[in-house]
Amino acid sequence: MKVMKELLGMSASELQNRLREFKKELLKFKIEVGAGTGTASSGKVKRTKKNIARVLTVLKQKGWQQQ
């Protein structure tokens, strides 16, 4: 819940920046798994996906358009 409280206090541009960061992080994890190094734990991937969903939810709740 700490993450949601933090997200609710952010502006649209801050949320979009955070969304980009989470998507880059998820891409990095997917590349690691595809390359066979597999250093990213499934917990980190799951947490990142949930954070992306949280940001999108807050953007939608506040009625802001996603780029």
C-alpha distance (Angstrom), angle and dihedral (degrees) to the residues before:
residue distance angle dihedral
M1 . . .
K2 3.79 . .
V3 3.81 89.8 .
M4 3.81 93.5 51.5
K5 3.80 92.7 51.1
E6 3.78 89.2 50.8
L7 3.81 92.2 48.5
L8 3.79 94.0 48.0
G9 3.80 90.0 59.1
M10 3.80 94.8 53.6
S11 3.79 129.1 97.0
A12 3.80 123.6 -120.8
S13 3.79 94.5 -98.5
E14 3.80 91.8 48.7
L15 3.81 90.5 50.0
Q16 3.79 92.0 49.7
N17 3.81 90.6 49.5
R18 3.79 89.9 49.9
L19 3.81 89.9 48.9
R20 3.81 90.6 53.4
E21 3.81 90.4 49.8
F22 3.80 92.6 51.4
K23 3.81 92.0 47.2
K24 3.82 91.2 50.6
E25 3.80 89.7 49.6
L26 3.81 91.3 50.3
L27 3.80 90.9 48.9
K28 3.80 89.7 51.5
F29 3.81 90.4 52.9
K30 3.81 91.8 48.5
I31 3.80 91.3 50.4
E32 3.80 90.9 50.6
V33 3.78 91.2 51.9
G34 3.81 91.8 45.7
A35 3.78 92.3 49.5
G36 3.76 89.9 53.3
T37 3.77 97.6 -117.4
G38 3.80 90.3 109.3
T39 3.79 93.8 -174.0
A40 3.80 91.8 143.0
S41 3.76 109.7 91.9
S42 3.77 119.0 -135.9
G43 3.80 88.8 -118.1
K44 3.81 92.0 62.6
V45 3.80 91.7 48.3
K46 3.79 91.8 49.1
R47 3.80 92.3 47.2
T48 3.81 91.5 49.6
K49 3.81 92.3 50.2
K50 3.80 90.5 50.4
N51 3.79 91.4 49.4
I52 3.81 90.1 52.3
A53 3.80 89.3 51.9
R54 3.80 90.8 48.5
V55 3.81 92.7 52.7
L56 3.80 91.6 48.0
T57 3.80 90.3 48.8
V58 3.80 92.8 52.1
L59 3.81 91.1 47.4
K60 3.77 90.6 50.9
Q61 3.82 93.7 45.6
K62 3.77 91.6 52.4
G63 3.79 91.0 46.9
W64 3.77 96.8 -121.5
Q65 3.78 121.1 148.8
Q66 3.77 118.4 -115.4
Q67 3.80 115.8 -133.3
